[in-house]
Every structure is written in structure tokens, then in C-alpha cells.
Amino acid sequence: MGALDDTDPKEFITDFFTSFMSDLVRGDEDPAVIVDRYHTPDILQVADGHLMDRAKLIAHTRPARKHQTGARWEVHEAIADGDRIAARYTLHFQTSKREGSVDVHFFGQFADDGRMRRAHMLTRSVPVEVSDRGRVST
Amino acid sequence: MTVSTYRVIGMACGHCAGFVTEEIERIPGVTAVAVDVEHDTVTVNSDRLLDLVEVRAAVEEAGYELH
């Protein structure tokens, strides 16, 4: 995980989520350690109005670790301003029981070392078309 | 009709709520499921008394944890 000012914002946000999810679903490292590697202790995320602090974020890693078999972040555009990023992306996910895509409009703030400090997200599930199946990769 | 409220850990957004709802709705006798992500609770309406074991199994099948 690199610092934001060293990287193209589109690449930064793709690498951030891909690397975080990869660390979670591969291996058996304590989820709290992984969450802390990618987020500051005062992390605050708001997804569709639902507030998520560090404790809730750690609890939320359990379903991902248990069921996620694939995830791909397709970042359509990303703009950086200082320590903040605005991005529009589609998360394509695959679990043992379902697959789907979620459109996300993201506003985030990152620490100098690349850890996430704050994120606001508005999301929308998108229907999976038959022709899209099998395109999700880990 | 029976109404029961359970504490479910790990839900963070509307998508989580959807996954949990989908699994609990599969339990025979369940007539309605209402998820409160903010307070980590799931309220289930059913036309019979549900066994905690089957509710736990449904929640865990969705990937979450019943407390």
C-alpha cells in the first residue's frame, strides 16, 4: 500500500481495495490486524447512511472472509485533491452462493501512509447479465 | 403469529441486510423479516415458534454471526 501522492488516484483506489480484500480472504491473519493495516484507528465509513467504525468494520470482514470467492474493482474515474479522493467504481463480487455488481460513488480521505481515515459511499446494486458471468477474478 | 428479535453481528449496509433477509426468509414459517443495520438487529415474524438453531444456521449461511 503506497501513499496517495505517489500514485495515480485511479490506480491507488483500485490497489487499496484489491489488496485489502486479498489480505482478508487469503490466509488466516487476525482480521483486526488487517483492518488496522489499511485504516487509521479513527476510521469512519458511512455506506448508504449506515455508519461503520473500526469495530463494525472488523465485524464486517467475517462475511467477506467466509464467502468471498472473487472480487474485482472496476474504477471508472477517480480524482484526488490533497489527501482526498472522489471515485466512481463498480465492485464485481462473487461468493459461494451468488455473484453481483455494485455501483459505488465514493468520497474518501487517506493518511500520509495510505491508510483510509474516512469514507462516504452511496451504492446501488446492478443486475448481473448472463454475458458478464465468469469475468470476476481474484 | 410470533415476533422475535435477534442480534446479528457484521452487517454494514443494505446489501448485508438483503443477504440476511434472503436466508432467513427460507426458513419454513417465516412471514416477514426486518433488518436494522444500525442497531445490529433482525426482527422476524413467523407463524410458528422458530428454533434458534435454524435461525443461527440461516444467519451463518449468509456469512454473519448471531449473538
Backbone of each chain as ProteinMPNN parsed JSONL, in Angstrom:
{"seq_chain_A": "MGALDDTDPKEFITDFFTSFMSDLVRGDEDPAVIVDRYHTPDILQVADGHLMDRAKLIAHTRPARKHQTGARWEVHEAIADGDRIAARYTLHFQTSKREGSVDVHFFGQFADDGRMRRAHMLTRSVPVEVSDRGRVST", "coords_chain_A": {"N_chain_A": [[0.85, -1.193, 0.0], [0.766, 2.067, -1.055], [1.575, 5.616, -0.678], [-0.852, 8.201, -1.246], [-0.079, 10.485, -2.722], [1.922, 9.567, -4.33], [0.879, 8.141, -6.362], [-1.245, 7.446, -9.177], [-4.61, 8.422, -8.833], [-6.706, 6.696, -9.616], [-5.45, 4.257, -9.892], [-4.509, 4.017, -7.299], [-6.845, 3.734, -5.71], [-7.937, 1.415, -6.745], [-5.887, -0.45, -6.182], [-5.838, -0.244, -3.395], [-8.348, -1.301, -2.45], [-8.308, -3.835, -3.661], [-6.01, -5.033, -2.623], [-6.551, -4.974, 0.139], [-8.836, -6.648, 0.295], [-7.742, -8.984, -0.707], [-5.83, -9.632, 1.255], [-7.598, -10.197, 3.298], [-9.155, -12.436, 2.492], [-7.347, -14.359, 1.848], [-5.343, -16.562, 3.587], [-5.019, -16.703, 7.22], [-4.796, -14.554, 8.91], [-5.349, -12.401, 11.722], [-8.323, -10.596, 11.478], [-8.561, -8.017, 12.583], [-5.973, -7.046, 12.625], [-5.455, -6.847, 9.919], [-7.418, -4.993, 9.131], [-6.465, -2.778, 10.553], [-4.095, -2.347, 9.238], [-4.84, -1.165, 6.925], [-6.458, 0.928, 7.598], [-6.888, 3.912, 9.564], [-6.967, 4.195, 13.198], [-9.173, 5.728, 13.903], [-11.011, 5.352, 11.927], [-13.826, 6.043, 9.917], [-16.619, 5.088, 8.292], [-19.286, 5.68, 6.077], [-21.86, 4.107, 4.686], [-24.339, 4.3, 2.445], [-25.723, 5.796, 4.331], [-25.39, 4.274, 6.584], [-23.486, 4.002, 9.422], [-20.122, 3.08, 10.02], [-17.713, 2.107, 12.201], [-14.377, 1.316, 13.446], [-14.743, -1.113, 14.898], [-17.128, -2.134, 13.823], [-16.338, -2.409, 11.227], [-14.39, -4.401, 11.405], [-16.01, -6.51, 12.265], [-17.516, -6.752, 9.988], [-15.794, -7.897, 8.221], [-15.933, -10.582, 8.508], [-18.114, -11.941, 7.05], [-17.137, -11.459, 4.465], [-14.681, -12.775, 4.459], [-15.536, -15.37, 4.891], [-17.207, -16.057, 2.729], [-16.469, -14.806, 0.318], [-15.385, -15.368, -2.931], [-14.37, -14.165, -5.071], [-13.444, -10.928, -6.241], [-13.614, -7.847, -7.893], [-12.487, -4.647, -8.636], [-13.705, -2.204, -10.615], [-12.669, 0.674, -11.573], [-14.036, 3.569, -12.643], [-13.59, 6.323, -12.774], [-11.442, 8.613, -11.066], [-10.604, 11.166, -8.829], [-8.166, 13.139, -7.306], [-7.571, 15.261, -4.505], [-5.39, 16.764, -2.666], [-5.355, 15.039, 0.323], [-7.603, 13.67, -0.262], [-9.949, 11.611, -2.087], [-12.177, 11.334, -4.781], [-14.229, 9.0, -6.224], [-15.631, 6.894, -8.735], [-16.863, 3.777, -8.996], [-17.275, 0.27, -9.91], [-17.999, -2.512, -8.061], [-17.404, -5.808, -8.595], [-18.509, -8.797, -7.444], [-18.133, -12.106, -6.116], [-19.496, -14.816, -4.494], [-19.758, -17.907, -2.617], [-22.386, -18.48, -3.047], [-23.636, -16.536, -4.604], [-23.409, -14.006, -7.182], [-22.583, -10.692, -8.141], [-22.917, -7.165, -8.883], [-21.986, -3.957, -7.756], [-22.6, -0.595, -7.972], [-20.653, 2.147, -6.992], [-20.384, 5.3, -5.485], [-17.895, 7.181, -4.317], [-16.367, 8.984, -1.692], [-13.405, 9.747, -0.187], [-10.927, 9.967, 2.457], [-7.472, 9.955, 3.092], [-4.654, 8.877, 5.086], [-1.2, 10.016, 5.353], [0.372, 7.766, 4.997], [-1.136, 6.162, 3.412], [-3.266, 4.819, 4.552], [-6.805, 4.432, 5.062], [-8.891, 7.015, 6.266], [-11.429, 8.087, 6.335], [-14.592, 7.562, 4.829], [-17.207, 8.027, 2.559], [-19.95, 6.539, 1.105], [-22.157, 5.942, -1.566], [-24.286, 3.514, -2.74], [-25.383, 1.169, -5.26], [-27.088, -1.669, -6.223], [-26.45, -3.567, -9.121], [-27.999, -5.341, -11.775], [-26.832, -8.591, -12.716], [-25.689, -9.472, -15.85], [-26.061, -12.235, -18.066], [-23.963, -12.494, -19.889], [-21.922, -11.368, -18.495], [-21.071, -13.137, -16.628], [-18.549, -15.048, -15.015], [-16.524, -13.287, -15.349], [-15.457, -12.275, -13.111], [-12.603, -11.945, -11.13], [-9.989, -12.977, -8.859]], "CA_chain_A": [[0.0, 0.0, 0.0], [1.602, 3.254, -1.133], [0.941, 6.89, -0.334], [-1.715, 8.724, -2.296], [0.563, 11.472, -3.598], [2.884, 8.903, -5.211], [0.179, 7.233, -7.271], [-2.44, 7.885, -9.904], [-5.735, 8.123, -7.932], [-7.472, 5.538, -10.098], [-4.64, 3.086, -9.543], [-4.441, 3.959, -5.835], [-8.085, 3.221, -5.12], [-8.033, 0.012, -7.185], [-4.912, -1.236, -5.417], [-6.221, -0.234, -1.978], [-9.427, -2.256, -2.177], [-7.9, -5.165, -4.105], [-5.032, -5.546, -1.681], [-7.249, -5.182, 1.413], [-9.671, -7.843, 0.19], [-6.864, -10.135, -0.894], [-5.278, -9.977, 2.572], [-8.667, -10.745, 4.132], [-9.685, -13.74, 2.091], [-6.26, -15.339, 1.737], [-4.637, -16.702, 4.852], [-5.857, -16.685, 8.412], [-4.347, -13.478, 9.784], [-6.402, -11.752, 12.5], [-8.95, -9.519, 10.686], [-8.303, -6.703, 13.195], [-4.636, -6.633, 12.191], [-5.576, -6.451, 8.509], [-8.174, -3.73, 9.099], [-5.588, -1.706, 11.041], [-3.046, -2.109, 8.257], [-5.39, -0.375, 5.824], [-7.309, 2.014, 8.105], [-6.443, 4.537, 10.809], [-7.826, 3.728, 14.307], [-10.406, 6.524, 13.975], [-11.726, 5.179, 10.656], [-15.277, 6.215, 9.94], [-17.205, 4.906, 6.967], [-20.743, 5.795, 6.007], [-22.305, 3.476, 3.44], [-25.794, 4.472, 2.304], [-26.26, 6.326, 5.583], [-25.063, 3.398, 7.715], [-22.174, 4.355, 9.961], [-19.29, 1.928, 10.351], [-16.436, 2.455, 12.818], [-13.385, 0.234, 13.36], [-15.307, -2.368, 15.414], [-18.094, -2.661, 12.853], [-15.58, -2.791, 10.039], [-13.776, -5.705, 11.697], [-17.103, -7.497, 12.262], [-17.986, -6.89, 8.608], [-14.848, -8.689, 7.427], [-16.238, -12.007, 8.664], [-18.81, -12.489, 5.878], [-16.273, -11.413, 3.279], [-13.679, -13.843, 4.575], [-16.18, -16.68, 4.841], [-17.915, -16.387, 1.493], [-15.976, -14.18, -0.911], [-14.502, -16.196, -3.748], [-13.768, -13.302, -6.074], [-13.879, -9.532, -6.21], [-12.839, -7.012, -8.822], [-12.902, -3.242, -8.605], [-13.594, -1.529, -11.906], [-12.734, 2.099, -11.248], [-14.366, 4.298, -13.866], [-12.846, 7.581, -12.706], [-11.029, 8.982, -9.711], [-9.986, 12.49, -8.783], [-7.549, 13.38, -5.998], [-7.339, 16.644, -4.1], [-4.685, 16.626, -1.386], [-5.475, 13.69, 0.9], [-8.947, 13.16, -0.525], [-10.225, 11.038, -3.407], [-13.553, 11.059, -5.189], [-14.139, 7.956, -7.248], [-16.842, 6.177, -9.154], [-16.398, 2.448, -9.396], [-18.201, -0.857, -9.788], [-17.433, -3.701, -7.415], [-17.957, -7.084, -9.071], [-18.151, -9.766, -6.406], [-18.578, -13.485, -6.295], [-19.413, -15.617, -3.264], [-20.075, -19.308, -2.887], [-23.801, -18.623, -3.375], [-24.169, -15.515, -5.501], [-22.472, -13.039, -7.738], [-23.292, -9.462, -8.431], [-22.127, -5.956, -9.048], [-22.497, -2.811, -7.002], [-22.043, 0.707, -8.354], [-20.32, 2.911, -5.783], [-19.869, 6.67, -5.578], [-17.032, 7.161, -3.131], [-15.543, 10.117, -1.28], [-12.576, 9.231, 0.9], [-9.763, 10.721, 2.927], [-6.427, 8.987, 3.431], [-3.489, 9.369, 5.829], [0.011, 10.134, 4.537], [0.923, 6.443, 4.7], [-2.037, 5.444, 2.522], [-4.41, 4.202, 5.243], [-8.064, 5.167, 4.939], [-9.352, 7.666, 7.503], [-12.849, 8.416, 6.275], [-15.172, 7.252, 3.517], [-18.653, 8.12, 2.391], [-20.271, 5.789, -0.104], [-23.534, 5.686, -1.982], [-24.168, 2.302, -3.545], [-26.584, 0.683, -5.954], [-26.894, -2.991, -6.828], [-26.785, -3.631, -10.543], [-28.269, -6.731, -12.16], [-25.756, -9.26, -13.438], [-26.128, -10.023, -17.129], [-25.503, -13.563, -18.315], [-22.691, -12.364, -20.616], [-20.887, -10.901, -17.58], [-20.687, -14.199, -15.71], [-17.233, -15.62, -15.217], [-15.496, -12.266, -15.544], [-14.9, -11.871, -11.829], [-11.368, -12.637, -10.812], [-9.469, -12.644, -7.527]], "C_chain_A": [[0.887, 1.245, 0.0], [0.852, 4.502, -0.721], [0.166, 7.423, -1.531], [-0.966, 9.637, -3.255], [1.601, 10.862, -4.528], [2.199, 8.207, -6.388], [-0.962, 7.925, -7.995], [-3.669, 7.506, -9.059], [-6.56, 6.905, -8.333], [-6.754, 4.243, -9.704], [-4.6, 2.902, -8.022], [-5.678, 3.293, -5.254], [-8.301, 1.753, -5.52], [-7.12, -0.873, -6.338], [-5.309, -1.332, -3.948], [-7.251, -1.323, -1.695], [-9.011, -3.684, -2.549], [-6.955, -5.815, -3.095], [-5.672, -5.855, -0.32], [-8.065, -6.475, 1.371], [-8.818, -9.098, 0.041], [-6.27, -10.586, 0.448], [-6.329, -10.644, 3.456], [-9.025, -12.182, 3.775], [-8.596, -14.802, 1.936], [-5.516, -15.382, 3.059], [-5.576, -16.569, 6.039], [-5.385, -15.635, 9.416], [-5.551, -12.843, 10.488], [-6.996, -10.586, 11.694], [-8.676, -8.127, 11.255], [-6.947, -6.155, 12.748], [-4.686, -6.132, 10.744], [-6.316, -5.126, 8.386], [-7.271, -2.573, 9.517], [-4.455, -1.386, 10.062], [-3.534, -1.133, 7.179], [-6.217, 0.833, 6.279], [-6.7, 2.61, 9.36], [-7.405, 4.117, 11.929], [-9.154, 4.489, 14.395], [-11.227, 6.421, 12.685], [-13.236, 5.333, 10.85], [-15.774, 6.073, 8.506], [-18.713, 5.056, 7.078], [-21.162, 5.244, 4.65], [-23.827, 3.545, 3.391], [-26.437, 4.931, 3.619], [-25.966, 5.471, 6.798], [-23.629, 3.657, 8.166], [-21.394, 3.103, 10.375], [-17.963, 2.425, 10.931], [-15.5, 1.239, 12.749], [-13.989, -1.11, 13.781], [-16.287, -2.98, 14.402], [-17.397, -3.118, 11.578], [-14.943, -4.167, 10.229], [-14.848, -6.799, 11.66], [-17.569, -7.777, 10.829], [-17.033, -7.713, 7.741], [-15.192, -10.186, 7.472], [-16.998, -12.586, 7.458], [-17.959, -12.486, 4.628], [-15.282, -12.566, 3.3], [-14.317, -15.218, 4.375], [-16.666, -17.037, 3.441], [-17.298, -15.853, 0.203], [-15.07, -15.125, -1.674], [-13.85, -15.368, -4.85], [-14.288, -11.886, -5.935], [-12.98, -8.732, -7.147], [-13.391, -5.598, -8.778], [-12.642, -2.616, -9.968], [-13.788, -0.034, -11.648], [-12.921, 2.887, -12.539], [-13.65, 5.641, -13.922], [-12.52, 7.875, -11.253], [-10.288, 10.309, -9.78], [-9.422, 12.7, -7.379], [-7.391, 14.874, -5.76], [-6.69, 16.581, -2.717], [-4.798, 15.199, -0.877], [-6.837, 13.053, 0.626], [-9.06, 12.608, -1.945], [-11.733, 10.958, -3.602], [-13.462, 10.046, -6.321], [-15.513, 7.366, -7.54], [-16.367, 4.82, -9.655], [-17.515, 1.415, -9.292], [-17.449, -2.015, -9.153], [-18.157, -4.925, -7.963], [-17.54, -8.142, -8.056], [-18.75, -11.133, -6.72], [-18.421, -14.185, -4.951], [-19.764, -17.045, -3.627], [-21.524, -19.463, -3.347], [-24.316, -17.638, -4.412], [-23.047, -14.7, -6.114], [-23.248, -11.792, -8.098], [-22.337, -8.308, -8.591], [-22.804, -4.821, -8.299], [-21.801, -1.551, -7.515], [-21.813, 1.515, -7.09], [-19.836, 4.312, -6.168], [-19.174, 6.944, -4.257], [-16.334, 8.503, -2.915], [-14.714, 9.638, -0.094], [-11.43, 10.16, 1.256], [-8.742, 9.712, 3.435], [-5.287, 9.656, 4.202], [-2.274, 9.385, 4.902], [0.581, 8.776, 4.133], [-0.02, 5.586, 3.845], [-3.21, 4.761, 3.208], [-5.654, 5.077, 5.118], [-8.471, 5.75, 6.292], [-10.863, 7.855, 7.517], [-13.355, 8.041, 4.88], [-16.69, 7.414, 3.572], [-18.989, 7.451, 1.063], [-21.779, 5.739, -0.335], [-23.463, 4.531, -2.957], [-25.499, 1.923, -4.192], [-26.262, -0.682, -6.562], [-27.263, -2.935, -8.298], [-27.019, -5.092, -10.92], [-27.105, -7.315, -12.95], [-26.315, -9.83, -14.732], [-25.399, -11.34, -17.361], [-24.13, -13.458, -18.973], [-21.556, -11.921, -19.7], [-20.365, -12.011, -16.681], [-19.293, -14.738, -16.049], [-16.142, -14.589, -15.393], [-14.868, -11.814, -14.24], [-13.623, -12.638, -11.565], [-10.877, -12.202, -9.452], [-8.218, -11.812, -7.669]], "O_chain_A": [[1.663, 1.462, 0.931], [-0.347, 4.462, -0.448], [0.492, 7.129, -2.681], [-1.185, 9.578, -4.465], [2.114, 11.543, -5.417], [2.87, 7.737, -7.307], [-1.563, 8.869, -7.483], [-3.759, 6.364, -8.609], [-7.053, 6.173, -7.475], [-7.369, 3.279, -9.249], [-4.651, 1.778, -7.521], [-5.578, 2.399, -4.413], [-8.791, 0.952, -4.723], [-7.54, -1.919, -5.842], [-5.138, -2.379, -3.324], [-7.057, -2.161, -0.814], [-9.328, -4.632, -1.829], [-7.09, -6.993, -2.763], [-5.367, -6.877, 0.295], [-7.996, -7.293, 2.288], [-9.139, -10.147, 0.599], [-6.217, -11.782, 0.737], [-6.018, -11.529, 4.253], [-9.177, -13.033, 4.652], [-8.887, -15.998, 1.897], [-5.11, -14.345, 3.585], [-6.777, -16.349, 5.878], [-5.553, -15.803, 10.624], [-6.638, -12.76, 9.917], [-6.264, -9.69, 11.274], [-8.569, -7.161, 10.5], [-6.795, -4.955, 12.522], [-4.053, -5.137, 10.391], [-5.902, -4.242, 7.635], [-7.307, -1.505, 8.904], [-3.924, -0.275, 10.064], [-2.749, -0.38, 6.602], [-6.626, 1.658, 5.461], [-6.065, 1.9, 10.14], [-8.538, 3.724, 11.648], [-10.142, 3.959, 14.901], [-12.039, 7.298, 12.389], [-13.823, 4.826, 11.806], [-15.394, 6.842, 7.623], [-19.33, 4.615, 8.047], [-20.864, 5.826, 3.607], [-24.514, 2.922, 4.201], [-27.54, 4.511, 3.97], [-26.252, 5.877, 7.925], [-22.686, 3.542, 7.383], [-21.94, 2.192, 10.998], [-17.185, 3.082, 10.24], [-15.801, 0.256, 12.072], [-13.781, -2.123, 13.114], [-16.272, -4.187, 14.159], [-17.812, -4.083, 10.936], [-14.957, -4.996, 9.319], [-14.631, -7.874, 11.101], [-17.965, -8.896, 10.502], [-17.407, -8.174, 6.663], [-14.797, -10.953, 6.593], [-16.583, -13.602, 6.901], [-18.043, -13.407, 3.815], [-15.071, -13.242, 2.293], [-13.723, -16.112, 3.772], [-16.55, -18.186, 3.015], [-17.565, -16.377, -0.878], [-14.091, -15.629, -1.124], [-12.896, -15.813, -5.487], [-15.439, -11.671, -5.554], [-11.763, -8.916, -7.186], [-14.6, -5.381, -8.87], [-11.499, -2.516, -10.412], [-14.912, 0.452, -11.522], [-12.06, 2.868, -13.418], [-13.164, 6.053, -14.975], [-13.222, 7.448, -10.337], [-9.464, 10.54, -10.664], [-10.11, 12.469, -6.385], [-7.116, 15.645, -6.679], [-7.374, 16.368, -1.716], [-4.39, 14.257, -1.556], [-7.18, 12.025, 1.209], [-8.38, 13.057, -2.867], [-12.468, 10.563, -2.697], [-12.696, 10.23, -7.267], [-16.41, 7.352, -6.697], [-15.585, 4.721, -10.601], [-18.552, 1.653, -8.675], [-16.403, -2.441, -9.642], [-19.372, -5.06, -7.812], [-16.348, -8.356, -7.835], [-19.717, -11.275, -7.469], [-17.35, -14.153, -4.345], [-20.034, -17.359, -4.786], [-21.864, -20.467, -3.972], [-25.344, -17.892, -5.039], [-21.909, -14.7, -5.642], [-24.455, -11.853, -8.333], [-21.122, -8.448, -8.454], [-24.03, -4.742, -8.224], [-20.574, -1.453, -7.495], [-22.676, 1.564, -6.215], [-18.997, 4.479, -7.053], [-19.806, 6.937, -3.2], [-15.78, 9.081, -3.85], [-15.271, 9.171, 0.9], [-11.022, 11.015, 0.469], [-9.087, 8.746, 4.115], [-4.992, 10.834, 4.004], [-2.316, 8.834, 3.802], [1.194, 8.639, 3.074], [0.268, 4.418, 3.584], [-4.065, 4.183, 2.537], [-5.564, 6.303, 5.074], [-8.407, 5.078, 7.321], [-11.499, 7.793, 8.569], [-12.642, 8.183, 3.887], [-17.348, 6.985, 4.52], [-18.391, 7.757, 0.031], [-22.561, 5.52, 0.59], [-22.671, 4.557, -3.898], [-26.576, 2.304, -3.732], [-25.297, -0.832, -7.312], [-28.265, -2.328, -8.675], [-26.315, -5.979, -10.438], [-26.474, -6.624, -13.75], [-27.293, -10.578, -14.719], [-24.269, -11.531, -16.911], [-23.23, -14.237, -18.658], [-20.382, -12.061, -20.043], [-19.328, -11.849, -16.037], [-18.922, -14.861, -17.216], [-14.974, -14.938, -15.566], [-13.884, -11.075, -14.234], [-13.571, -13.852, -11.759], [-11.301, -11.165, -8.94], [-7.618, -11.423, -6.667]]}, "seq_chain_B": "MTVSTYRVIGMACGHCAGFVTEEIERIPGVTAVAVDVEHDTVTVNSDRLLDLVEVRAAVEEAGYELH", "coords_chain_B": {"N_chain_B": [[-49.312, -15.422, 15.572], [-45.758, -15.138, 15.729], [-43.281, -12.929, 16.954], [-39.922, -12.271, 16.82], [-36.82, -10.95, 17.932], [-33.473, -10.709, 16.948], [-29.93, -10.514, 17.583], [-27.577, -9.625, 15.28], [-24.333, -9.807, 14.109], [-22.002, -7.961, 12.142], [-23.208, -6.863, 9.935], [-23.332, -4.218, 7.56], [-24.431, -2.604, 5.634], [-27.046, -1.932, 3.214], [-26.87, -4.03, 1.446], [-25.855, -6.123, 2.963], [-28.027, -6.441, 4.68], [-29.883, -7.404, 2.858], [-28.776, -9.911, 2.163], [-28.947, -11.321, 4.589], [-31.7, -11.237, 5.08], [-32.654, -12.696, 2.895], [-31.73, -15.311, 3.457], [-32.974, -15.912, 5.945], [-35.626, -15.779, 5.253], [-35.973, -18.137, 3.969], [-36.515, -20.017, 5.883], [-38.951, -22.281, 6.915], [-42.201, -21.117, 7.68], [-41.587, -18.514, 8.252], [-42.726, -15.238, 7.901], [-42.15, -12.56, 7.594], [-39.311, -10.364, 7.47], [-37.317, -8.025, 9.084], [-34.632, -5.877, 8.943], [-32.366, -4.09, 10.955], [-29.758, -2.384, 10.372], [-28.199, -0.455, 11.622], [-28.515, -0.905, 14.364], [-27.788, -3.523, 14.612], [-29.753, -5.548, 14.567], [-32.266, -8.059, 13.864], [-35.555, -8.53, 13.06], [-37.989, -10.957, 13.159], [-40.936, -12.175, 11.811], [-43.16, -14.841, 12.272], [-45.19, -17.756, 11.627], [-45.014, -19.727, 13.414], [-43.283, -20.931, 16.335], [-39.911, -20.272, 16.139], [-36.981, -22.311, 15.928], [-34.016, -21.626, 17.588], [-31.69, -22.672, 16.608], [-32.108, -23.074, 13.85], [-32.423, -20.477, 12.973], [-29.936, -19.42, 13.599], [-28.379, -20.966, 11.876], [-29.259, -20.038, 9.387], [-28.48, -17.349, 9.465], [-25.723, -17.641, 9.664], [-25.253, -18.926, 7.29], [-25.615, -16.851, 5.562], [-23.347, -15.546, 6.137], [-22.962, -14.136, 8.428], [-23.097, -13.414, 12.007], [-24.829, -14.741, 14.729], [-25.782, -13.385, 17.804]], "CA_chain_B": [[-48.046, -15.007, 14.947], [-44.642, -14.918, 16.657], [-42.303, -11.913, 16.549], [-38.68, -12.437, 17.585], [-35.724, -10.074, 17.514], [-32.167, -11.334, 17.146], [-28.784, -9.633, 17.372], [-26.725, -10.172, 14.227], [-23.104, -9.025, 14.022], [-21.256, -7.946, 10.885], [-23.927, -6.19, 8.849], [-22.835, -2.847, 7.436], [-25.118, -1.798, 4.62], [-28.28, -2.515, 2.705], [-26.589, -5.31, 0.783], [-25.787, -7.103, 4.058], [-29.408, -6.67, 5.11], [-30.509, -8.233, 1.836], [-28.26, -11.282, 2.25], [-29.501, -11.933, 5.809], [-33.146, -11.39, 4.852], [-32.845, -13.785, 1.923], [-31.522, -16.621, 4.098], [-33.982, -16.154, 6.993], [-36.921, -15.989, 4.587], [-36.058, -19.539, 3.522], [-36.955, -20.874, 6.997], [-40.403, -22.507, 6.85], [-42.99, -20.44, 8.708], [-41.233, -17.092, 8.338], [-43.632, -14.43, 7.071], [-41.556, -11.238, 7.334], [-38.008, -10.124, 8.089], [-36.936, -6.608, 9.076], [-33.253, -5.736, 9.422], [-31.912, -2.773, 11.387], [-28.295, -2.466, 10.282], [-27.603, 0.48, 12.591], [-28.542, -1.472, 15.713], [-27.399, -4.945, 14.543], [-30.874, -6.42, 14.938], [-33.143, -8.607, 12.84], [-36.845, -8.903, 13.63], [-38.581, -11.983, 12.307], [-42.322, -12.585, 12.038], [-43.363, -16.207, 11.786], [-46.468, -18.313, 12.065], [-44.717, -20.767, 14.397], [-42.114, -20.59, 17.146], [-38.717, -20.726, 15.421], [-35.881, -22.885, 16.699], [-32.839, -20.751, 17.496], [-30.664, -23.364, 15.806], [-32.33, -22.844, 12.419], [-32.169, -19.055, 12.706], [-28.481, -19.272, 13.603], [-27.856, -21.581, 10.645], [-29.576, -19.14, 8.265], [-27.635, -16.151, 9.589], [-24.347, -18.038, 9.357], [-25.22, -19.22, 5.853], [-25.456, -15.545, 4.908], [-21.989, -15.1, 6.43], [-22.959, -13.262, 9.599], [-22.997, -14.101, 13.286], [-25.953, -14.5, 15.645], [-25.338, -13.274, 19.19]], "C_chain_B": [[-46.986, -14.76, 16.021], [-43.714, -13.848, 16.094], [-41.077, -12.063, 17.439], [-37.619, -11.503, 17.036], [-34.395, -10.707, 17.901], [-31.071, -10.297, 16.932], [-27.848, -10.305, 16.372], [-25.527, -9.241, 14.041], [-22.501, -9.116, 12.62], [-21.946, -7.249, 9.739], [-23.487, -4.724, 8.78], [-23.643, -1.988, 6.483], [-26.379, -2.537, 4.152], [-28.068, -3.858, 2.019], [-26.493, -6.436, 1.815], [-27.199, -7.469, 4.504], [-30.126, -7.6, 4.137], [-30.081, -9.685, 1.921], [-28.887, -12.011, 3.448], [-30.994, -12.205, 5.626], [-33.423, -12.594, 3.966], [-32.72, -15.154, 2.591], [-32.596, -16.915, 5.137], [-35.354, -16.423, 6.369], [-37.095, -17.421, 4.09], [-36.57, -20.468, 4.624], [-38.469, -21.047, 6.919], [-41.123, -21.803, 8.0], [-42.697, -18.955, 8.834], [-42.116, -16.299, 7.376], [-43.066, -13.041, 6.765], [-40.236, -11.104, 8.083], [-37.692, -8.636, 7.973], [-35.556, -6.458, 9.709], [-32.981, -4.28, 9.793], [-30.389, -2.816, 11.457], [-27.629, -1.619, 11.366], [-27.495, -0.135, 13.981], [-28.239, -2.971, 15.737], [-28.54, -5.887, 14.924], [-31.665, -6.884, 13.704], [-34.44, -9.048, 13.523], [-37.567, -9.822, 12.647], [-40.023, -12.268, 12.734], [-42.487, -14.0, 11.485], [-44.688, -16.742, 12.32], [-46.271, -19.53, 12.971], [-43.501, -20.302, 15.201], [-40.871, -21.149, 16.455], [-37.68, -21.288, 16.386], [-34.653, -21.992, 16.493], [-31.76, -21.354, 16.604], [-30.857, -23.082, 14.311], [-32.125, -21.377, 12.049], [-30.664, -18.813, 12.644], [-27.877, -19.82, 12.305], [-28.089, -20.666, 9.441], [-28.666, -17.909, 8.28], [-26.195, -16.488, 9.208], [-24.192, -18.396, 7.883], [-25.032, -17.925, 5.056], [-24.07, -14.966, 5.164], [-21.873, -14.274, 7.686], [-23.063, -14.103, 10.871], [-24.176, -13.727, 14.176], [-25.433, -14.46, 17.072], [-26.504, -13.444, 20.137]], "O_chain_B": [[-47.288, -14.235, 17.092], [-43.397, -13.854, 14.904], [-41.178, -11.992, 18.664], [-37.529, -11.289, 15.828], [-34.213, -11.176, 19.024], [-31.254, -9.328, 16.196], [-27.386, -11.424, 16.597], [-25.69, -8.037, 13.841], [-22.485, -10.177, 11.996], [-21.349, -7.056, 8.68], [-23.294, -4.074, 9.807], [-23.545, -0.762, 6.524], [-26.712, -3.616, 4.642], [-28.954, -4.712, 2.006], [-26.973, -7.547, 1.59], [-27.527, -8.642, 4.683], [-30.885, -8.476, 4.55], [-30.902, -10.591, 1.774], [-29.303, -13.165, 3.336], [-31.484, -13.278, 5.979], [-34.306, -13.404, 4.248], [-33.516, -16.053, 2.32], [-33.085, -18.042, 5.214], [-36.144, -17.203, 6.902], [-38.211, -17.867, 3.824], [-37.01, -21.582, 4.339], [-39.198, -20.056, 6.862], [-40.698, -21.888, 9.152], [-43.467, -18.217, 9.45], [-42.24, -16.638, 6.199], [-43.462, -12.415, 5.782], [-40.06, -11.65, 9.172], [-37.79, -8.057, 6.891], [-35.336, -6.855, 10.853], [-33.318, -3.361, 9.047], [-29.809, -3.226, 12.462], [-26.623, -2.019, 11.951], [-26.512, 0.08, 14.69], [-28.414, -3.619, 16.768], [-28.302, -6.923, 15.545], [-31.722, -6.213, 12.674], [-34.414, -9.85, 14.457], [-37.729, -9.503, 11.469], [-40.281, -12.57, 13.899], [-42.023, -14.316, 10.39], [-45.226, -16.257, 13.315], [-47.215, -20.266, 13.26], [-42.784, -19.389, 14.79], [-40.781, -22.352, 16.211], [-37.524, -20.806, 17.508], [-34.302, -21.65, 15.364], [-31.016, -20.638, 15.934], [-29.882, -22.875, 13.589], [-31.7, -21.071, 10.935], [-30.171, -18.104, 11.766], [-26.983, -19.212, 11.717], [-27.221, -20.536, 8.578], [-28.152, -17.488, 7.244], [-25.53, -15.716, 8.517], [-23.128, -18.195, 7.297], [-24.377, -17.911, 4.015], [-23.657, -14.015, 4.501], [-20.798, -13.757, 7.988], [-23.11, -15.332, 10.821], [-24.485, -12.549, 14.355], [-24.733, -15.372, 17.512], [-26.325, -13.382, 21.353]]}, "name": "protein", "num_of_chains": 2, "seq": "MGALDDTDPKEFITDFFTSFMSDLVRGDEDPAVIVDRYHTPDILQVADGHLMDRAKLIAHTRPARKHQTGARWEVHEAIADGDRIAARYTLHFQTSKREGSVDVHFFGQFADDGRMRRAHMLTRSVPVEVSDRGRVSTMTVSTYRVIGMACGHCAGFVTEEIERIPGVTAVAVDVEHDTVTVNSDRLLDLVEVRAAVEEAGYELH"}
